[in-house]
Amino acid sequence: MQADVTQEDVAKALGVTDHTYRNWVKGRARAQLTIRQVKALCNVLRCELRDLPDDFFEQ
């Protein structure tokens, strides 16, 4: 899965600030996405739900 999108693009699609999104990426905060946000994520990444990982964080 590869899409030419920036972190800012993803943050905007999810309706969060760049700062919030960067905190998720860096593991400083855990994202709890709504169904609407998951759909937006799939849309911006041009992927299907099944293409996303089961978990975004290492346990």
N, C-alpha and C positions, 0 to 999 in steps of 0.2 A: 504494500500500500504506500503510495507516494503522491503527494499533492504539493503544488507550489503555493503554499500559504505561509504567512508569517505568524508568529505568536500573537501579534496584534490582530490579525484576521480571525484567529481562533477565539481570542478573548471577546472581540466584538460580536461574533456569531453566538457566543454563549451568554452574552449580556453581562459580562464582568469586566472589571478594570484590568489593564495590562499588569498592574501590580499584583492583583489577586491571582491572575493566571500564572505569572512568574513564580509566585509562592507555591502554587500547585506543582509546577514543573520542578522546582528545587526541593520539593518535599517538605517545605516549611509549614504547609497547610494541606489538609486532605480535602479534595473536591468531593462534594456530594451532589452530583448532577441530577436534575429533574429529567423526566422523560423528554420533555421539550428540548432541553439542552443536549441530551444524547442524540436526538434527531438532528439538531442543528450541527453537532459535531460531525455526524456522518455526512451531512450535506456539504459542509465546508471542506471536509477531507475527501469527498467524493468516494465514499466507501459504504459498505453495508454493515449493519449491526454485527453480523457474524465475523466481520473482519477485525473488529476491535478486540483487544485482549480481555480476558476474564477479570483481570485486576490490573490497575495501573501502578501499584506499589508492590515492592518486594516485602514479603512477610518476615 
